[in-house]
Amino acid sequence: MDNLELYYPKELSWLAFNERVLQEAADKNNPVVERIRFLGIYSNNLDEFYRVRAADVKRQITIAQNDGNEEEAEKQTALMAIIQQKVVQLSDKFDHIHKDVLKALARYNIHILRKHELNDYQKQWVRNFFVNKVLRHIAPIIIDKKMDLLSRLNGTSVYLYVALRRKDRNTRYAVIQVPTSDMSRFMLIPPEKSRKKKHIIMLDDMIQLCLEDIFRGFVKFDEVESFSFKMTRDAEYSINDEIDESYVEKMSESMKQRLIAEPVRVIYDNDMPEDMMQDLRKRLRITKLDTMHAAGHYRNFKDFIGFPNVGREYLEHAPLPAIDSNAFSKFNTVFDAITAHDILLYYPYHRFLHVTEFVRQAAFDPSVKVIRINIYRVASNSRIINSLIDAVDNGKKVTVVVELRARFDEEANIEWSKRMTDAGIRVVLGVPTLKIHSKLCVITREERGAMINYAHFGTGNFNEKTAKIYTDYSLFTRNQELANEAVAVFDLIQYPFRRYKFQHLQISPLNARTRIQSLIRQEIQHLKEGRPAQITFKINNLVDNELMDDLYRASQAGVKIRGIVRGMCSLIPGLKGISENIEIISIVDRFLEHPRVMVFEGGGERKVFISSADWMTRNMDNRIEVGCPIYDKNLQQRIVDIMDIQFRDTLKARVIDKEQSNKYVARGNRKKLRSQIEIYDYLVKEEEKEAGK
């Protein structure tokens, strides 16, 4: 199937996903503080989109032009134009929603004040606070004719572009980085009288109010003005081929490339005067392929993810207390619990403590001899890594596979690697040509003279922080066939030149693609034979053409297909004669939907898998990923039940259609059902059943 009309452009689908995030900010049924945080999430997502997706389109244009491929260059240039047009539309929506949210905050007596809205008392407090707390973090860049400003800026900060004007003299320019890495961007001004109203000033406005204090005595000026801007750089990097450098040194050097990479987007305050805007454009070497447009006053809105609730509790979501797993709690040790039967956890509903306990208990259990784990992203103060260091102190053999190329976590992972190596852990830096994205941990115990492996298979990272906001599955099993194959994955990573056979696990890039394709084709055969046939899946992204073609073929054969896709979806449901049997929804709510799940009816012998892999070419062919079958019938049913709840969502589910218009699923006469809350209640009841066994 080569017809491009069968595949929705993945970049535009990504923007459609981010529009769903923006819908959450617009939704007045969400608490107002959560709405402003969704604006932060949208902004953070858009930054990543430009650093990765839009930057790649720009790169493809350049490559095509250099190769003389005019047709491809025109195609990618047209796509970039559509991207820029769509982003401008979304930015207009963003500004409108932002204004609406500010009004909503004001109704709850929370006011974000601009510098011109401060009274005399507030101005004095701000000036005192600035001198005593902020000024020490300010180091302006005074621009001269020879300066390469682009090399002095990073792609993650918000800046103020400052014009220092003198009568009958040329204007001088300067740049100030807003020091959000050193202090909060939100400052609560102490009340002068009534404590009922809460007044917040942004760090940006605080600096702008005190601009003259920064430059007086250093630069002559008659008047000074400033406007915010933010630049986004290409996030890709290359590994040089110097064979005498270590892999870590290569990665460290490659990280520096991001600091000098070309910009792909600049957003600036729409009040910035034309002369300042043109000067900024020239100094940042903006081309017609780059996005540069005016927007609201504040830039780098991602900081609003952490917007503080200074009002009543009901202005943000009521917490859902994490659920204890009774399958673990009934036993003295995690190993006794897993021996009794396989255990499936679903975060953030279940406590991630059960994972950290798995590693912590292994660190001092005298029967444990070996711990193997692979790390993609971990928390900044990781209890898991601390336990691994404790394990070495207790004489265990510990092997940690660290993926240095986990995008935007590379520097942290390099530092973790050094720390663990210093502690005596055997650190394996993976396969240079393949990212390692699997979520494995295998603990080997000596039991009655035999070495027994306990395995963890997950869909998410070993990260205590994200486990509170990402939904993900963890399977704990003592099934030796599965656990032994997990050990073989670690061998594959260390000795990729050897040949490996996996009977149970789906391993990218060895057999995952062919196994999934085979399962899809088997459903077609089951349907032809009059047996139960249906495909249900849940993934983050669906953009691999081969897998989409197989789904199209299954649909044409009459197989019912249901999918939940959070992010990019290039498959187009509802095409006459092609995808009429495919239904896809997307759910965006308070938790980020992150699991990868596959359910095949199997002619009456249901097959259920959890996986670390999305249905993307990179995940199938260019990463080490692991998909694991769920053999326990009760756990299979739990996954099926949870997905059924999500397909019944009438509040947060959107239909993925051929226009990706993000229409909410029609409720009709059905009751209001918010799947993330319903799933929580379902799991509470499941744990009550487990406790009663």
Disulfide bonds with the S-S distance in Angstrom:
none
